[in-house]
Amino acid sequence: MTFDDVIGQKEAKERLLQLIKENRVPHAMLFTGPSGTGKLALAVAFASLLLNPEDNPNYNNAKAMLDNFEHPDLHFTYPTIKLPSMASDYKPVSDDFAQEWHSLITKTRYFSIAQWTAQIGDDKKRAIITAGESEALLHKLSIKSSQGGYKVSIIWLPELMNLECANKILKLLEEPPKGTIFLLVSEEPEKLLETIRSRTQRFDVKRIAEDDIRQALITRRSINEDDSTRISRIAHGSWSEALQAIDVGNEERQFLDMFETLMRLCYMRRVKDLKKWTDAVSAYGRDKQRRMIVYFQRQVRENFVYNFHNPELNYQTREEAGFSRNFARFINEANVIGINDVLQTAYRDLGQNANAKIVFFDLALKMIVLLLTK
């Protein structure tokens, strides 16, 4: 894995290379930024450079191990779930899902927590990093480097550590094993303990430039010029969203169907059918429900902007724009803020484990009133 595999991010690559060149690599770094921008890809490429500098006498051997994600001094920590086969008092660790992780990360370094939980078999369960993981990581890092150089620990989504784990990781960051570099890759750093954030050097990763996504779609995915231009605009600087846009069977197609159904039923005030809609979305996993709410918020924004009749301001697929042609007029200055507030409340309540059926039915009833507001 090299920086050539990372989509765009020229400035970020140069900053990381400068740290190595000037021998200023901190013992702990916190990679942050929007989803799909390549934080994990950058961290892995950076780790590869640290573990296999150009003057390494065993360069080819180390490169082969890194390319296959089998280097003994590269350690991954990631959220896990408890499987039915595990004992009730067992604390799952990353090694329990090493095969699934290897399978996914060798294919792509651009994936979401939803894709990861689907990979390990249950996207309805909330994945976390347990205290068992911190103990396992301490054991790994206490062993001397097998190659005589750095040991690198990449912790993906550290905000999903439970409190017991977070406190133990904090001690590792305060007293790191000799020659160890920690690379934390986070999408919600504000959820980390302040003491953990203070022990790391923050490295902000910006959204990928639109032209970089367009070029990557052409060269890596053989997408034609027109489609790559359209997709790069609606990707919002995220390679993951660009890939989703070219997958006709992706999750967002389902979310669009649910958005269209909700709005039509609310406009027609068909309460019984809205109850069926509520039952359907309540069957989704909690994380999927929250992703759907975020998608709904984006569509509300796009439909409001659609009314300005300036295509340059809209970021929609053909299917989304097709629905907006007739629906956009119902999202106006009088109700757009109210609709967004209702969706934001639903997102918050779902995050606090509120009953999904109550949350979504309440959302639907309020939406009936809001769509009639002019």
Secondary structure, 3 states (H helix, E strand, C coil): CCHHHCCCCHHHHHHHHHHHHCCCCCCEEEEECCCCCCHHHHHHHHHHHHHCCCCCCCHHHHHHHHHCCCCCCEEEECCECCCCCCCCCCCCCHHHHHHHHHHHHCCCCCCCHHHHHHHCCCCCCCCEECHHHHHHHHHHHCCCCCCCCCEEEEEECHHHECHHHHHHHHHHHHCCCCCEEEEEEECCHHHCCHHHHHCCEEEECCCCCHHHHHHHHHHHHCCCHHHHHHHHHHCCCCHHHHHHHCCCCCHHHHHHHHHHHHHHHHHHCCHHHHHHHHHHHHCCCHHHHHHHHHHHHHHHHHHHHHCCCCHHHCCCCHHHHHHHHHHHHHCCCCCHHHHHHHHHHHHHHHHCCCCHHHHHHHHHHHHHHHHCCC
